[in-house]
Structure formats: C-alpha cells, structure tokens
C-alpha cells in the first residue's frame, strides 16, 4: 500500500530540479548531476551521495505502477472486497492476540487503540509480510526524474539521504515503488519525523522490528490529532428525503434528528461532530475527526473506511 499522504501534499524540501518533461534529452545522468548539486547545497555530504547514488538507473516499473493507484481507480465494492477479505481479518485477529501486551504498551504511550494500529499495519503491508522490495533511492530518483511531481520526490530523496547520512546503509532502505518504506510504509520524511525506537535499541527499525513498527504507526496518528476514546465513524441508513450533497457536518444527535439511523446499536458519541460519506450506492457512513486523522495517513475515503471497518473486524 502506498502512502499517498506524501503523494498529494507538498514536501517540506521543495528543491528545483528540471523535470524530465521540460528537458530535451531526458538524460538521467544530467538529472543526477543537478540532484547532487542541490543535495550538496542542502548540506548532504559528497560521500553520502557517492554511496547512495552509485550505479542507479531509472526503473520503468516504477513509472508504470505510479499510473495505477487503486484508491482512485477501483470501485468501493472491489476495493473493500480485497482489503476486508476473511484471510486479512483472520490474520489481523491473530496479530492482535500475538502482540496484545505490546499493543497495550503502545496504546498507553500514544492513546491510539490497538485495533486501529493493527488495521493500518494490515492494509499497508499485510501485517509486515508484504513491504515491497523496491530500493528506495532508485525509486524516488525515478519518480523525481520522470517529473510529474519532481519537487515532492526530490524532497523525499533529500530526507532519504539524511537517513543514510545518519548511519543507515542504502541497501536497508526498501519498500514500495513510490518510496514508502518498511512495514508501516513511511516515506523518508515521515520516518524522520514519526519513526519510534520503541524497544530502545538505538535504531528505529520499521522493516523488521514489530515494536518500532506499531509504535511508529501510533505516533503518526497521535501527532496528527487522534482523539483517544473516540471512534472513527459508523455505518448508517439514510432517510429517502435527505439531501446528502448539502448535508454538511453536524453532531451525531443532529443527524439522528434528521432521520439518519445507525446500522445496529446506537451512536457511540451523540455529541461528536460527524460528516457523511457515501462510498457507493446504498452505503453510507457518518465519520468523525478520527476518520480525518486516518486520511492523513492516506488521503482516500476508501482507505480510511477500510481501516475503520477492518479495525472493527479484527477487534471481534
């Protein structure tokens, strides 16, 4: 799963390198020369650049995959079926049981419920079993050279180079075609901001250390405003006369007064504010501020709905 929070927002390092579309020759070596100059100007050591950029070439697989992002090309029914499969749910329940004590410690530290942490873990890397094997530096360089979002990917390249400069071997940086790394699929800038060395061994290892992986996911959500003790939303049934397009945000109790009914049970927090999202005909959800926090991880309603629903299923 690619973390499109970084594909849809500007990077903190907006460095100008001429995009491929604007260059007559499209020469990758010319791009690397420009990149080296900008990186040196940003304070990256030449020795780091020599280690990180030696022998890299553009990867055509990266460009092909970048054109197909499932949150924006699939229907909700197809997307939900693959993300909420019985196999994924069962694996999530097993992961919850296996790491119960660790998840409890992480929740104490960051206030994010275990089921939500595990759901994101499950969607991003199938609980650590599918992290991607693309080398991060060549993947980011390919996307920066390709030019569609050059400034964004150059910013992430700079962040990745800083990770290497801090002592990480370039070969350790692996993940998705778009540069999202490890089990939580963090872009390099997110790794530097939100990565947690939860076991205290001196290294934030989001590739193989489960404690660091789960704590890093929790810290990301906490730092983006997760409200402890609040839910993400609920499935609802709409009255036939509701003008959903102009409904706006209002409290759950106000939605109920308009004839909106929860699917089973009651609204968990009648005073919380919620907005309506309609992923497909006949399906409706009222979603809270925590839903928006999940979207900071991946800017797709489909993704955030899948996280919320999977969290409920793995919790049992």
Long-range contacts (C-beta under 8 A, 24 or more apart in sequence): 1-123, 1-124, 1-125, 1-176, 1-180, 1-185, 1-298, 1-303, 2-69, 2-176, 2-177, 2-178, 2-180, 2-185, 2-298, 3-124, 3-176, 3-178, 3-180, 3-185, 3-186, 3-187, 3-190, 3-297, 3-298, 4-69, 4-71, 4-298, 4-299, 4-300, 5-187, 5-190, 5-296, 5-297, 5-298, 5-299, 6-152, 6-156, 6-179, 6-180, 6-187, 6-189, 6-190, 7-69, 7-149, 7-152, 7-178, 8-299, 9-152, 9-299, 10-151, 10-152, 10-155, 11-151, 11-152, 11-153, 11-154, 11-155, 11-156, 11-159, 11-189, 12-155, 12-189, 13-42, 13-154, 13-155, 13-156, 13-158, 13-159, 13-189, 14-151, 14-155, 15-42, 15-151, 15-154, 15-155, 15-158, 16-151, 17-144, 17-150, 17-151, 17-154, 19-145, 19-146, 19-147, 19-148, 19-150, 20-145, 20-146, 20-147, 20-150, 21-147, 21-148, 22-147, 28-57, 28-58, 28-145, 31-141, 31-144, 31-145, 32-56, 32-141, 35-141, 35-144, 35-154, 35-157, 38-154, 38-158, 39-157, 39-158, 39-161, 42-158, 44-158, 44-161, 44-162, 44-165, 45-165, 48-161, 48-164, 48-165, 49-161, 51-164, 51-170, 52-137, 52-160, 52-161, 52-164, 52-170, 53-137, 53-141, 56-135, 56-137, 56-138, 56-141, 57-138, 58-138, 58-141, 58-142, 58-145, 58-146, 59-134, 59-138, 59-139, 59-142, 59-177, 61-134, 61-177, 62-134, 62-138, 62-139, 62-142, 62-143, 62-146, 62-177, 62-178, 63-142, 63-143, 63-146, 65-177, 65-178, 66-143, 66-146, 66-148, 66-177, 66-178, 71-298, 71-300, 71-302, 71-303, 72-300, 74-302, 75-280, 76-279, 76-280, 76-283, 76-302, 76-305, 77-280, 79-302, 79-306, 80-279, 80-302, 80-305, 80-306, 80-309, 83-123, 83-306, 83-310, 84-306, 84-309, 84-310, 84-313, 88-122, 88-126, 88-310, 89-310, 89-313, 89-314, 91-122, 91-126, 91-127, 92-118, 92-119, 92-122, 92-127, 92-310, 92-313, 92-314, 93-314, 93-316, 95-121, 95-122, 95-127, 95-314, 96-314, 96-315, 99-210, 99-214, 102-210, 102-211, 102-214, 103-214, 106-198, 106-211, 106-214, 106-215, 106-218, 107-218, 109-198, 109-215, 109-218, 110-215, 110-218, 110-219, 110-221, 110-222, 110-226, 111-218, 111-222, 111-226, 111-228, 112-217, 112-218, 112-221, 112-222, 112-226, 112-228, 113-311, 114-315, 115-311, 115-312, 115-314, 115-315, 116-221, 116-232, 116-294, 116-307, 116-308, 116-311, 117-214, 117-217, 117-218, 117-221, 118-214, 118-311, 118-314, 119-306, 119-307, 119-308, 119-310, 119-311, 119-314, 120-184, 120-217, 120-221, 120-294, 120-297, 120-307, 121-183, 121-184, 121-213, 121-214, 121-217, 122-310, 122-314, 123-303, 123-306, 123-307, 123-310, 124-180, 124-183, 124-184, 124-185, 125-182, 125-183, 125-184, 125-185, 127-183, 128-183, 128-210, 128-213, 131-174, 131-175, 131-181, 131-182, 131-183, 131-185, 131-207, 132-174, 132-175, 132-176, 132-177, 132-180, 132-185, 133-174, 134-174, 134-175, 134-176, 134-177, 134-179, 135-170, 135-171, 135-173, 135-174, 136-160, 136-173, 136-174, 136-175, 136-179, 136-181, 136-188, 137-161, 137-170, 137-173, 139-175, 139-176, 139-177, 139-178, 139-179, 140-179, 140-188, 143-178, 143-179, 153-179, 155-189, 156-187, 156-188, 156-189, 157-188, 159-187, 159-188, 159-189, 159-191, 159-192, 160-188, 162-188, 162-192, 163-188, 163-191, 163-192, 172-207, 174-207, 181-206, 181-207, 182-206, 182-207, 182-213, 183-207, 183-210, 183-213, 184-213, 184-216, 184-217, 184-220, 186-216, 186-220, 190-220, 191-216, 193-223, 194-219, 194-220, 194-223, 220-296, 220-297, 221-293, 221-294, 221-296, 221-297, 224-293, 224-296, 224-297, 225-289, 225-292, 225-293, 226-290, 226-293, 227-288, 227-289, 227-290, 227-293, 230-269, 230-272, 230-288, 230-289, 230-290, 231-268, 231-269, 231-272, 231-288, 231-290, 232-287, 232-288, 232-290, 232-291, 232-294, 232-304, 232-307, 232-308, 232-311, 233-274, 233-277, 233-285, 233-286, 233-287, 233-288, 233-290, 233-291, 233-305, 233-308, 234-262, 234-263, 234-267, 234-268, 234-285, 234-286, 235-262, 235-263, 235-264, 235-283, 235-284, 235-285, 236-260, 236-261, 236-262, 236-263, 236-276, 236-284, 236-285, 236-286, 237-261, 237-262, 237-263, 237-284, 238-276, 238-284, 244-276, 244-278, 244-284, 247-275, 247-276, 248-275, 249-273, 249-274, 249-275, 250-274, 252-286, 255-286, 260-284, 260-286, 277-301, 277-305, 279-305
